[in-house]
Amino acid sequence: MSMTEQLRQAADTFRMWLRDADHVLIGAGAGLSAAAGIDYTDTADFARVFPAFARRGLRARYQLIGYRGLSQAQHWAYWATHVNNVRFGPRPHPVYSTLRELVTGKDTFVLTSNVDAMFVRNGFDAERVFTPQGDYAAMQCRKPCRRVVWPSEPAVARALENLDPEGFEVTAPDAVPRCPSCGGEVFLNVRLDRGFVEEPYQPQAARLNAWLSRAVRGRLLLIEIGAGFNTPVVVRLPMERLLRSLPDARMLRINRDDADVEGLPADRIQSIDGDAGAALSALAQTSFAAT
């Protein structure tokens, strides 16, 4: 089946499913952020923004997740630049506005592994977004000595004010952030290991669970976008479990690399193998979101 035929078939089915749905759960992974220009695998962008690290043989942002081969001064030069680039500022993007418009009028909740807050920054209700992997806008003790978080933006700004662009390191020792309680190393409040402080996201989880307890009694439409196998337990596998366990649930999967639906109920799932932005744009042209 050609991409055009696949999109046409998926759009026709999606239009009916969305019209009939009482509730919509959006499950989003890194593929949606990539479609909005936040692509952790983009080697050209990495070489442009981080030339000093490219000269060291690093090629993409994903390689810096959990990487311990930098000094603290270099480490914070990278992370301050990265977080400022992908988290702070409005950063509106058509892929999110298209998705929001598609589900306008529907009882919708979002589950996402992304930590860039792009849903909220593009008009989705913050009370209906669950980010179990954390948020770049918060910081925590690396140990942690206390299970608390604090805003990361002041530390990011301080590091950037003292960044040497040639050597790409933070030059002032006091601009390298430290824990205000124990003086130890800190990091962004994102899930790297068992030290992740997850308490800030427990109210989000409670709201999602309460919403699901109502949604499972109606007609639930699952829209999964860009959720692959890097962290499948966060989005992809929960979405599949819901589809299998709820006989009236239906699901649309959009994925550039992992669109396979083998083993899932064939009559209740549609798959689009392609870029999330192009797929959502095509769906928007043929769908009537709230009718």
HELIX and SHEET records of a PDB file:
HELIX    1   1 MET A    3  ASP A   20  1                                  18    
HELIX    2   2 ALA A   30  ALA A   35  1                                   6    
HELIX    3   3 THR A   43  VAL A   49  1                                   7    
HELIX    4   4 PRO A   51  ARG A   55  1                                   5    
HELIX    5   5 ARG A   61  LEU A   64  5                                   4    
HELIX    6   6 GLN A   72  VAL A   86  1                                  15    
HELIX    7   7 PRO A   94  LEU A  102  1                                   9    
HELIX    8   8 MET A  118  ARG A  121  1                                   4    
HELIX    9   9 ALA A  126  ARG A  128  5                                   3    
HELIX   10  10 GLU A  153  GLU A  161  1                                   9    
HELIX   11  11 PRO A  173  ALA A  175  5                                   3    
HELIX   12  12 GLU A  199  TYR A  201  5                                   3    
HELIX   13  13 GLN A  202  ALA A  215  1                                  14    
HELIX   14  14 ARG A  236  SER A  245  1                                  10    
HELIX   15  15 ALA A  266  ARG A  268  5                                   3    
HELIX   16  16 ALA A  276  THR A  286  1                                  11    
SHEET    1   A 6 VAL A 129  PHE A 130  0                                        
SHEET    2   A 6 ASP A 107  THR A 112  1                                        
SHEET    3   A 6 HIS A  23  ALA A  28  1                                        
SHEET    4   A 6 LEU A 220  ILE A 225  1                                        
SHEET    5   A 6 ARG A 250  ASN A 255  1                                        
SHEET    6   A 6 ILE A 269  ASP A 273  1                                        
SHEET    1   B 3 TRP A 150  PRO A 151  0                                        
SHEET    2   B 3 GLY A 134  CYS A 141 -1                                        
SHEET    3   B 3 VAL A 186  VAL A 190 -1                                        
SHEET    1   C 2 LEU A 163  ASP A 164  0                                        
SHEET    2   C 2 GLU A 169  VAL A 170 -1                                        
END                                                                             
